Amino acid sequence: MNASEVYLAVDLGASGGRIFAAESKGTSFALEEVHRFSNGPVHVAKRLHWDLLHQWEQILEGLKKATARYGNTIKSIGVDTWGVDYVLLDKNEDLVGPAFCYRDARTSGIFDAAFQRMSREAIFDESGLQFMEFNTAYQLLSMRLEDSPLLDVAQYFLMIPDFFHWMLSGERSNEATNASTTQLLRPLDGKWSDAIMSAFDIPKRLFHDPIQPGTKLGTLRSSLANEISGHSFQVIAPATHDTGSAVLSVPASSFGESRPTWCYISSGTWSLMGVELDKPILTEHCRRLNFTNEGGALGTVRLLKNISGLWPFQQCREAWARKGRMFEWNELVAMADRSKPWVSLFDPDDARFVAPLNMVETIQDYFRDTSQSILEEPGAIARAALESLALRYRVCLGWLEELLGYSIETIHIVGGGSQNRLLCQMTADACQRQVIAGPVEATAIGNILMQQVGFGRISSIAQARQMLRAETALNIYEPNVTNCWDHAFERFQSLMKR
């Protein structure tokens, strides 16, 4: 095949969105960012919503740019986003209410009400998912607890990427990897849970049978094709959960094994740390450690832990910017590198860091409450954020190995956080494991690879990973042996118990 083919990936995150074009020729492709836009939740009185119209407007702008450049060489498009959030449509396919942001306070403290309807143990047995208050199941339950009429009016439930696939193609669907984040899907057979829906009074009529990544949904709506250029092409569901796409791009030497010797960290605002397995782990120990069994591509399972990730680091930068102290990312990392190590630490997954008004002040309050030194300089606080995250990775690595029953040899870091050389080295040192960092645009690459699998252009994920290993610039970090990290880890563990 000599003619080039272009695949488009819409990668929508909680703080920004991007449209990528991958021009494929032969056995490789070149990735180009076509359009970038900001994204974020919007406060509407007491609520926190996603601005779907802004997101769609920006996706259209990206499509216009892509079609103007690539024309009829475009083969397909696929959308990935974060998990758990959703859109409701009525019988006329009109929007029913807003798209709530997972950080909205309506699910705060909801577990007491949820566990009165169905026990924690029964919910885990049915879903295999970790317990997070913003999981879709609890968002929907909150609507019942508030006596909202929206669920009774709604006819169709779409996750955020399902919504945009519907906007693109006119086809309604529920893609499996994102559906698995709802805590409403059974992990063994991939079907919706009648038991949880019944306990939470969630209408099952809203849901479509989950489809697998790589499914062709159809071509662009004719009106949309005419609006952007007159060219039409396929809409293909990738692994629509961004972590599902990111894990596909891990340049490992295996896919869907029963005993993988590597784990991944999809590193960004959130860090998702786990392993790719051929079947879920549904033990009591897994439930107690609050690990999750999310769906991966082609029937695989992503056994993982959600970690707050670079969120505190990012929000500190925002807090300083509001006071007129503007720092570039690389500048802040360099300042952290020059700062004294292991002065004060914090648990990034402490509930107080979920959505504070001022992250810097909240971290300082944490230091005060835990009788640690109150850091003032941005570099020192930034270092504390990175060290604390690396130590949280070490905690999760230990738990992961407990669940697997053997040791992990290599940690793959993919996504934006793989560019943070200081964090990567800290992770290697804290965990005493080799770290392989890259690719950076992991989610977009995984999205595009799945589209190519859907077209049959790539025969398997194993082949895709072999191609990535050959063509991707990877950075390898070997651990430095020092007992300083062991002492810091002991302090960190004591903080987690408070």
C-alpha positions as MATLAB code, in Angstrom:
seq = 'MNASEVYLAVDLGASGGRIFAAESKGTSFALEEVHRFSNGPVHVAKRLHWDLLHQWEQILEGLKKATARYGNTIKSIGVDTWGVDYVLLDKNEDLVGPAFCYRDARTSGIFDAAFQRMSREAIFDESGLQFMEFNTAYQLLSMRLEDSPLLDVAQYFLMIPDFFHWMLSGERSNEATNASTTQLLRPLDGKWSDAIMSAFDIPKRLFHDPIQPGTKLGTLRSSLANEISGHSFQVIAPATHDTGSAVLSVPASSFGESRPTWCYISSGTWSLMGVELDKPILTEHCRRLNFTNEGGALGTVRLLKNISGLWPFQQCREAWARKGRMFEWNELVAMADRSKPWVSLFDPDDARFVAPLNMVETIQDYFRDTSQSILEEPGAIARAALESLALRYRVCLGWLEELLGYSIETIHIVGGGSQNRLLCQMTADACQRQVIAGPVEATAIGNILMQQVGFGRISSIAQARQMLRAETALNIYEPNVTNCWDHAFERFQSLMKR';
ca = [
       0.000    0.000    0.000;
       1.655    3.199   -1.193;
      -1.147    5.750   -0.819;
      -1.264    7.549    2.487;
      -4.287    7.281    4.778;
      -5.212    9.716    7.530;
      -6.915    8.852   10.816;
      -8.279   11.544   13.155;
      -8.323   11.272   16.928;
     -10.330   13.573   19.170;
      -8.668   13.418   22.589;
     -10.797   15.325   25.077;
      -9.479   15.812   28.596;
     -10.788   17.533   31.694;
      -8.668   20.631   31.074;
      -8.274   20.678   27.294;
      -8.982   18.961   24.038;
      -6.941   18.206   20.943;
      -7.575   16.842   17.502;
      -4.748   14.808   16.000;
      -4.190   13.564   12.491;
      -2.100   10.471   11.875;
      -0.895   10.105    8.310;
      -0.120    6.449    7.700;
       1.990    5.070    4.923;
       3.503    1.629    4.916;
       4.078    0.417    8.467;
       4.385    3.774   10.223;
       2.464    6.975   10.784;
       3.282   10.583   11.567;
       1.186   12.234   14.274;
       0.286   15.903   13.965;
      -1.757   18.113   16.266;
      -4.388   19.823   14.109;
      -6.310   21.794   16.716;
      -6.113   22.489   20.442;
      -8.635   24.098   22.761;
      -9.210   24.686   26.434;
     -11.812   22.777   28.374;
     -13.051   22.821   31.908;
     -16.182   22.571   34.027;
     -18.484   25.564   34.365;
     -20.140   26.637   37.622;
     -23.897   27.101   37.220;
     -25.201   28.210   40.613;
     -24.447   25.268   42.936;
     -23.654   22.852   40.086;
     -20.593   22.010   38.031;
     -21.314   21.218   34.368;
     -19.427   20.418   31.173;
     -19.943   22.866   28.326;
     -20.856   20.362   25.613;
     -21.646   23.052   23.048;
     -18.195   24.597   23.401;
     -16.597   21.174   23.114;
     -18.595   20.344   19.985;
     -17.861   23.733   18.429;
     -14.143   23.132   18.918;
     -14.331   19.587   17.541;
     -15.998   21.023   14.435;
     -13.230   23.599   14.120;
     -10.661   20.815   14.288;
     -12.536   18.808   11.668;
     -12.624   21.774    9.312;
      -8.878   22.265    9.675;
      -8.205   18.560    9.155;
     -10.405   18.201    6.079;
      -8.971   21.380    4.562;
      -5.511   19.862    4.851;
      -6.075   16.162    4.201;
      -9.266   16.055    2.150;
     -10.448   12.660    1.001;
      -7.380   10.856    2.368;
      -9.130   10.843    5.782;
     -10.317    7.321    6.558;
     -11.934    7.660    9.975;
     -12.325    9.512   13.241;
     -12.665    8.348   16.848;
     -13.237   10.122   20.167;
     -11.814    9.371   23.595;
     -12.445   11.211   26.868;
     -12.258   10.709   30.609;
     -14.639    8.208   32.214;
     -17.767    8.232   34.403;
     -19.541   11.335   33.020;
     -22.571   11.061   30.766;
     -25.300   12.716   28.713;
     -29.023   11.925   28.743;
     -31.311   12.228   25.702;
     -35.100   12.048   25.579;
     -37.236   10.087   23.095;
     -36.772   12.867   20.532;
     -32.984   12.726   21.002;
     -32.970   16.116   22.695;
     -30.666   16.795   25.622;
     -32.171   16.111   29.039;
     -30.511   18.419   31.526;
     -26.804   19.231   31.708;
     -23.750   17.012   31.542;
     -22.614   17.050   35.165;
     -18.902   17.162   35.951;
     -17.586   14.354   38.129;
     -16.182   16.960   40.532;
     -19.683   18.285   41.277;
     -20.502   18.037   44.970;
     -23.813   16.193   44.512;
     -22.217   12.793   45.220;
     -20.257   13.912   48.278;
     -20.967   11.498   51.130;
     -23.238    9.328   49.003;
     -21.801    5.970   50.050;
     -23.970    5.733   53.178;
     -27.135    5.958   51.109;
     -25.751    3.654   48.412;
     -24.713    0.905   50.833;
     -28.130    0.940   52.485;
     -29.548   -0.100   49.112;
     -26.814   -2.622   48.266;
     -23.810   -3.654   50.329;
     -20.310   -2.607   49.394;
     -19.331   -6.262   49.041;
     -22.255   -7.016   46.718;
     -21.532   -3.987   44.544;
     -17.910   -5.054   44.133;
     -18.852   -8.653   43.393;
     -21.204   -7.393   40.690;
     -18.958   -4.704   39.167;
     -15.333   -5.398   40.147;
     -14.818   -1.634   40.313;
     -13.135    0.542   42.904;
     -15.311    2.777   45.036;
     -15.154    6.442   44.078;
     -18.023    8.761   44.916;
     -18.092   10.206   41.410;
     -18.573    6.861   39.642;
     -21.539    7.016   37.292;
     -23.646    4.698   39.420;
     -23.544    7.176   42.310;
     -24.099   10.168   40.032;
     -27.297    8.516   38.800;
     -28.273    7.523   42.335;
     -27.824   11.146   43.441;
     -30.509   12.125   40.930;
     -32.913    9.720   42.614;
     -31.987   10.970   46.075;
     -32.659   14.548   44.957;
     -35.977   13.464   43.411;
     -34.813   14.714   40.022;
     -37.308   14.107   37.186;
     -34.553   13.816   34.568;
     -34.131   10.033   34.701;
     -37.845    9.555   34.116;
     -37.781   11.847   31.078;
     -34.595   10.345   29.626;
     -34.670    7.607   27.022;
     -30.977    7.175   26.169;
     -27.757    7.168   28.204;
     -24.513    8.095   26.462;
     -21.065    8.502   27.959;
     -19.297   11.685   26.844;
     -17.444   10.055   23.907;
     -20.612    8.137   22.958;
     -22.364   11.508   22.756;
     -19.801   12.921   20.358;
     -19.843    9.749   18.262;
     -23.616   10.211   18.021;
     -23.133   13.854   17.033;
     -20.700   12.715   14.337;
     -22.529    9.697   12.962;
     -26.100    9.712   14.258;
     -25.530    6.280   15.827;
     -26.162    5.819   19.544;
     -23.863    3.381   21.351;
     -22.222    2.556   24.658;
     -18.574    1.631   24.129;
     -17.296   -1.012   26.539;
     -14.115    0.530   28.010;
     -15.895    3.709   29.082;
     -19.003    1.798   30.134;
     -16.780   -0.187   32.481;
     -16.059    2.989   34.488;
     -19.717    3.373   35.485;
     -19.722    0.663   38.189;
     -22.808   -0.652   36.405;
     -21.088   -3.234   34.184;
     -20.353   -6.836   35.093;
     -16.657   -7.587   34.483;
     -16.951  -11.289   33.623;
     -19.509  -11.089   30.821;
     -19.400   -7.362   29.979;
     -23.142   -6.892   30.417;
     -25.051   -4.274   32.382;
     -25.833   -5.176   35.986;
     -29.542   -5.649   36.610;
     -28.818   -5.966   40.330;
     -27.131   -2.576   40.773;
     -29.578   -0.795   38.473;
     -32.501   -2.238   40.405;
     -30.997   -1.327   43.795;
     -30.320    2.246   42.680;
     -33.610    2.618   40.736;
     -31.797    3.307   37.458;
     -33.921    2.544   34.348;
     -32.248   -0.157   32.266;
     -34.030    1.113   29.137;
     -31.448    3.906   28.964;
     -28.562    1.617   28.039;
     -27.388   -0.030   24.824;
     -25.518   -3.339   24.812;
     -21.835   -2.368   25.050;
     -19.837   -2.429   21.827;
     -16.152   -3.284   21.572;
     -13.363   -0.884   20.541;
     -12.795   -1.005   16.800;
     -16.515   -1.066   15.982;
     -17.498    0.945   12.904;
     -20.422    3.192   13.806;
     -21.088    4.491   10.313;
     -20.105    7.479    8.242;
     -20.429   11.149    9.114;
     -23.926   12.604    9.103;
     -24.468   13.991    5.619;
     -25.259   17.441    6.998;
     -22.003   17.428    8.929;
     -19.960   16.238    5.957;
     -21.407   19.052    3.873;
     -20.680   21.583    6.603;
     -17.011   20.740    7.003;
     -15.957   20.067    3.412;
     -18.190   17.671    1.532;
     -15.907   14.739    2.390;
     -17.306   11.844    4.390;
     -15.482    9.124    6.277;
     -16.004    6.449    8.898;
     -16.660    7.009   12.589;
     -14.970    4.209   14.560;
     -15.193    3.725   18.309;
     -11.673    3.429   19.734;
     -11.121    2.489   23.354;
     -13.131    5.594   24.266;
     -11.920    5.748   27.854;
      -8.699    7.735   27.555;
      -6.828    5.350   29.840;
      -7.954    2.431   27.698;
      -6.469    4.128   24.643;
      -3.324    5.165   26.514;
      -2.631    1.606   27.699;
      -2.895    0.343   24.114;
       0.094    2.518   23.244;
       2.363    1.095   25.955;
       5.386   -0.206   24.003;
       5.435   -3.518   25.840;
       6.361   -6.862   24.318;
       3.056   -8.546   25.174;
      -0.709   -8.022   25.155;
      -3.354   -9.415   27.481;
      -1.139  -11.891   29.361;
      -2.090  -13.778   32.498;
       1.258  -12.895   34.201;
       2.639   -9.625   32.817;
       5.993   -8.535   34.270;
       5.338   -4.847   33.550;
       2.875   -2.300   34.807;
       1.847    1.069   33.425;
       1.250    4.546   34.743;
      -0.898    6.685   32.488;
       0.336    9.982   33.849;
      -1.493   13.284   33.606;
      -3.969   15.153   35.785;
      -4.821   11.686   37.046;
      -2.378    8.817   37.279;
      -3.777    5.391   36.509;
      -1.396    2.687   37.698;
      -2.000   -0.951   36.938;
      -1.505   -4.023   34.792;
      -3.170   -5.389   31.685;
      -4.624   -8.855   32.307;
      -6.630  -11.467   30.452;
      -9.240  -11.674   33.228;
     -10.358   -9.666   36.282;
      -9.252  -10.147   39.878;
     -12.384  -10.133   42.040;
     -10.975  -11.153   45.404;
     -11.822   -9.708   48.789;
      -8.259   -8.383   48.986;
      -8.781   -6.497   45.726;
     -11.946   -4.943   47.133;
     -10.265   -3.916   50.365;
      -7.359   -2.315   48.482;
      -9.961   -0.506   46.350;
      -8.447   -1.540   43.016;
     -10.589   -1.555   39.917;
     -11.124   -3.970   37.032;
     -11.836   -1.744   34.043;
     -12.443   -3.025   30.565;
      -9.631   -2.912   28.042;
      -9.545   -3.474   24.313;
     -10.418   -6.877   22.888;
     -11.672   -8.296   26.177;
      -8.632   -7.464   28.304;
      -8.882   -6.080   31.828;
      -7.068   -3.093   33.274;
      -6.500   -3.859   36.950;
      -5.562   -0.444   38.259;
      -5.643    2.188   40.945;
      -6.725    5.789   40.404;
      -4.197    8.214   41.858;
      -4.604   11.975   42.055;
      -1.599   12.344   39.742;
      -0.281   15.741   38.708;
      -3.473   17.476   39.818;
      -1.928   19.046   42.979;
       1.169   20.120   41.003;
      -1.018   21.661   38.283;
      -3.343   23.387   40.715;
      -0.447   24.898   42.652;
       0.706   26.480   39.398;
      -2.807   27.843   38.886;
      -2.876   29.257   42.420;
       0.446   31.038   41.896;
      -0.731   32.350   38.512;
      -3.787   33.924   40.151;
      -1.390   35.890   42.332;
       0.649   37.029   39.344;
       3.471   34.505   39.679;
       3.600   32.838   36.289;
       5.745   29.717   35.921;
       6.379   27.608   32.837;
       6.144   23.878   33.510;
       9.837   23.255   32.854;
      10.764   26.208   35.043;
       8.734   24.848   37.945;
      10.267   21.383   37.560;
      13.776   22.926   37.515;
      12.958   24.857   40.701;
      11.748   21.633   42.301;
      14.949   19.855   41.263;
      17.060   22.518   43.020;
      15.020   22.360   46.236;
      15.933   20.364   49.302;
      14.525   16.824   49.166;
      12.129   15.078   51.554;
      11.334   18.077   53.756;
       7.541   17.738   53.895;
       5.230   15.218   52.236;
       1.514   14.782   51.683;
      -0.859   12.086   50.498;
      -2.098   13.307   47.083;
      -5.197   11.126   47.439;
      -6.300   12.783   50.671;
      -9.890   14.001   50.204;
      -8.965   17.619   50.919;
      -7.043   17.823   47.620;
      -9.971   16.820   45.370;
     -11.185   20.348   44.558;
      -9.775   22.985   46.937;
     -10.208   26.692   46.278;
      -6.462   27.214   46.694;
      -4.211   24.165   46.361;
      -1.110   25.875   47.790;
      -2.899   26.948   50.959;
      -4.530   23.526   51.303;
      -1.154   21.783   51.076;
       0.305   24.187   53.642;
      -2.633   23.511   55.954;
      -1.923   19.781   55.555;
       1.716   20.330   56.557;
       0.531   22.298   59.577;
      -2.003   19.641   60.584;
       0.621   16.877   60.314;
       3.327   18.809   62.236;
       5.645   19.180   59.237;
       7.598   22.176   58.013;
       5.376   24.770   56.314;
       6.906   25.203   52.865;
       6.624   28.639   51.286;
       8.752   28.687   48.145;
       7.117   27.421   44.937;
      10.072   25.143   44.132;
       9.890   23.489   47.547;
       6.133   22.929   47.305;
       6.460   21.620   43.750;
       9.148   19.173   44.886;
       6.942   17.987   47.741;
       4.137   17.353   45.240;
       6.371   15.271   42.949;
       8.056   13.339   45.762;
       4.673   12.583   47.325;
       3.344   11.313   44.009;
       6.379    9.053   43.489;
       5.855    7.624   46.987;
       2.185    7.058   46.249;
       3.302    5.074   43.188;
       5.467    2.950   45.472;
       2.497    2.234   47.737;
       0.356    1.220   44.769;
       3.121   -0.921   43.285;
       3.301   -2.874   46.529;
      -0.450   -3.401   46.551;
      -0.421   -4.431   42.902;
       2.241   -7.044   43.541;
       0.221   -8.364   46.490;
      -2.760   -8.891   44.194;
      -0.680  -10.528   41.466;
       1.417  -12.669   43.784;
       4.714  -11.825   42.065;
       7.052   -8.873   41.403;
       6.791   -6.339   38.616;
      10.067   -5.706   36.785;
       9.365   -2.599   34.696;
       7.157    0.482   34.984;
       5.985    2.077   31.739;
       5.000    5.743   32.094;
       2.952    7.077   29.198;
       1.161   10.360   28.625;
       2.072   13.928   29.474;
       3.747   13.023   32.751;
       6.348   10.974   30.859;
       7.947   14.302   29.866;
       8.623   15.194   33.506;
      12.128   13.808   33.822;
      12.353   14.620   37.524;
       9.159   12.706   38.307;
      10.261    9.751   36.165;
      13.592    9.501   37.983;
      11.867    9.925   41.356;
       9.526    7.076   40.407;
      12.443    4.802   39.470;
      14.235    5.669   42.729;
      11.192    5.446   45.001;
       9.970    2.152   43.488;
      13.429    0.686   42.759;
      12.280   -0.363   39.308;
      13.363    0.485   35.799;
      11.093    3.147   34.307;
      10.477    3.406   30.550;
       8.901    6.741   29.631;
       6.904    7.369   26.464;
       5.096    7.827   24.236;
       3.880   11.266   25.298;
       0.754   11.341   23.131;
      -0.226    7.903   24.343;
      -3.980    8.397   24.304;
      -4.141    9.771   20.756;
      -1.806    7.037   19.514;
      -3.891    4.308   21.151;
      -7.051    5.849   19.717;
      -5.594    5.783   16.197;
      -4.141    2.291   16.546;
      -7.576    0.963   17.474;
      -9.121    2.632   14.439;
      -6.486    0.930   12.276;
      -7.265   -2.409   13.913;
     -10.941   -1.754   13.156;
     -10.080   -1.259    9.488;
      -7.784   -4.307    9.469;
      -4.799   -2.151    8.594;
      -3.054   -3.482   11.713;
      -3.695   -7.122   12.471;
      -3.322   -7.009   16.260;
      -2.359   -4.926   19.278;
       0.795   -7.013   19.571;
       1.789   -5.886   16.063;
       0.976   -2.273   16.946;
       3.184   -2.422   20.031;
       6.018   -3.948   18.051;
       5.768   -1.011   15.654;
       5.765    1.474   18.560;
       8.880   -0.046   20.117;
      10.701    0.311   16.815;
       9.639    3.859   16.060;
       9.064    5.678   19.360;
      11.774    7.625   21.166;
      11.734    6.219   24.698;
      13.608    7.397   27.785;
      14.854    4.806   30.258;
      15.450    5.615   33.930;
      17.415    3.219   36.100;
      16.899    3.412   39.876;
      19.556    4.996   42.060;
      20.093    2.909   45.176;
      19.663    4.999   48.321;
      18.002    4.398   51.669;
      16.765    8.014   51.765;
      13.687    6.993   49.803;
      13.067    4.180   52.299;
      13.053    6.675   55.174;
      10.749    8.986   53.211;
       8.470    6.040   52.469;
       8.121    5.247   56.179;
       7.102    8.859   56.823;
       4.663    8.759   53.914;
       3.029    5.581   55.205;
       2.513    7.175   58.605;
       0.780   10.125   56.916;
      -1.560    7.778   55.071;
      -2.766    6.339   58.375;
      -3.922    9.685   59.738;
];
